[in-house]
Amino acid sequence: MEDRIAWAVRNADGVVAIGLALAVGLLDLLDDDLDNNIVSGATLLVLAALVYGSLTERRRRLADIRRATEGTGRAIEDLSMVRSLSGPEITLAHEKARRDTSRWVFKGGTGTYLRAVTLPECVREAQRQRRSLSMKIDIVNPADDRVCEAYARFRRTFGYRNETDPFTEWTTERTRKESYATVVAAAWHRQRLDTLEIDVHLSSVAPTLRFDLSDTCLIITQDDPRRVSLYVERGRPLYDYYVTELHQSREQAVKLDLREATPLGDEPTVDEVRRLLDRLGLPVPASFTDRDVGDIIDRALHAEDPYRR
């Protein structure tokens, strides 16, 4: 009964028209003396009701079309939530993302660009504005031979060869050194900015993409700057999806407790770095000489932008 009443309310115009038509038709059949004016007037009422119903139906269709258009607009907007970047646009996007952010999340291979540009620039901006900074770094585990070898093989196969980079060949040893360097850089910067909260997570999965997430956007890049990168603004669904995705990735990685880090000088010595890594439970391989550790220190604190031209 409720369904029938609801249907009648939704289609009141049609119900009225049918009711009038039936009433006039029955009166005309039952009463031969029915005044023609009454019949004509009733007929006009029926026609008016039908016209009203037609107009109402048209309004409903327009409303449906409007809703469908709005839905299409939202779909197009969602499709455009990812913007492609190339060439200098990538550098500019990173600069803008670093400008006023209070957090930075990175997931990638060994964090070379992170050490050379992102980390020191974010720290410098936080010092200038006297605010806190939270950084979460997810890189390959230098103690995991398998993942270091896999990442080095991937970079040799698909990586961008930068002739200005003095370390042009990707090997398992280089991968280890680059990851160790990121750990050292994180500890060094943490000891020089009290408002810096920085976590390092070591993954056993070799990534093929790099993710940089700030308060305002997500930038997805590859190791080859000639290839197109992706830019997602905060507030778009994909940004929120990757916040969760990156969190889950860190949950499955080994987290270093940098609170246990031993002090590092402004220009750390080999012994200081060895003690630091030992304290963090990440000692360098026995085959690493003092020269190798010195190489790690140089990569940690004096890295150059690998994509600067």
Order of alpha helices (4+ residues) and beta strands (2+ residues): alpha-alpha-alpha-beta-alpha-beta-alpha-beta-alpha-alpha-beta-beta-beta-beta-alpha-beta-alpha-alpha
